C-alpha cells in the first residue's frame, strides 16, 4: 500500500470522530481575491506537495457603451470565488472514477481511498473543476477539509487564514438561520446547488442578488490559467 493510500485511510479513521462535517460558507461580497486561503492551503500542510488544493477564480463581465448624447455608461463587474472540493452529498466525481478510488464517508467527507489512475475523469465530471492533480505523480490530491484540525477544534487552514472572514464554518443545525433562497442559487459560474448538493453555501457578491443570475451568465473566468 503506497503512502498516499495509507494517509487517506488515516483520514477515514479521523472522520469517524465527528458526526457530521460542517458546511463552508463563502461570502463573495467581502472576498478581495487576495488568495491568502490558497497560500495557507499550500504552506500549512505537512507534506511535500507543491500545489494548493484550493483556487480563487475571478469572474467578470459587463461592458462600456456610448449613449446618444456621447456619454459613456457601463455595467462592468467582477467578483471572486474560492473553490476547492466541496464534499458534495451527491458527488459526480465518485461516480466517474473507474477505479472506485473515491469514497463518501458517513461524516460527509469525500476521501481518496484507492489507487488513482490519473485519468482525470473526476475533474471532467466535477462541475466546480475542483479536483487537483499532483504535478509530480499526475494523480489526484484532494482537500480533506483539514479533518485533523477540525477534530482538534481548529478551523481549516483556509478559514483561519482569510483576513476578511470570507470563509466561515456553519454547522448543519444552524442552516435554518440562513436565507435559503439566496444560497441555493449560486452566482455564476457555479452550478445550481441542487446538482451535487455540496457542503458549501455562497453569499452573493455586492450589487447582485439571485434575480440577476441571467445577466451574470454572460460573464467569463478572467484567470483560467490558474485553475
VENNORFEN-V267373 format. One record per pair of residues at least 12 apart in sequence whose ideal C-beta (glycine too) atoms are under 6 Angstrom apart, sorted by the first residue. I is the first residue (numbers start at 1). J is the second residue. Records with the same first field share a line. If there is no record, write none. Layout:
I = J ; J
This chain:
8 = 111 ; 112 ; 113
11 = 111 ; 144 ; 147
12 = 111
14 = 147 ; 148 ; 151
15 = 105 ; 107 ; 109 ; 147
17 = 151
18 = 107
20 = 108 ; 172
21 = 107 ; 108 ; 109 ; 199
22 = 169 ; 171
23 = 170 ; 199 ; 201
24 = 200
25 = 168 ; 170 ; 201
26 = 82 ; 167 ; 202
27 = 166 ; 203
28 = 79 ; 203 ; 205
29 = 203 ; 205 ; 206
30 = 164 ; 166
31 = 80 ; 166
33 = 56 ; 58 ; 80
35 = 56
36 = 161 ; 163
37 = 54 ; 82 ; 158 ; 161 ; 162
38 = 52 ; 54 ; 56
40 = 157 ; 158 ; 161
41 = 53 ; 54 ; 157 ; 158
44 = 157
49 = 141
51 = 132 ; 135
53 = 84 ; 132 ; 143
54 = 84 ; 158
55 = 83 ; 227
56 = 80 ; 82
57 = 81 ; 221
58 = 80 ; 222 ; 223
59 = 79 ; 219 ; 221
60 = 78 ; 219 ; 222
61 = 218 ; 219
62 = 75 ; 76 ; 77
79 = 205
83 = 128 ; 130
84 = 130 ; 143
85 = 130 ; 142 ; 143
86 = 198 ; 199 ; 200
87 = 108 ; 109 ; 110 ; 199
88 = 196 ; 197 ; 198
89 = 197
90 = 196 ; 197
91 = 110
92 = 125 ; 196
93 = 122 ; 125 ; 126
96 = 121 ; 122 ; 125
97 = 122
99 = 114 ; 117
100 = 114
101 = 114 ; 116
108 = 199
109 = 145
112 = 140 ; 142
116 = 139 ; 140
118 = 138 ; 139
127 = 191 ; 195
129 = 227
182 = 210
183 = 201
185 = 210
186 = 202
187 = 204
188 = 216 ; 217
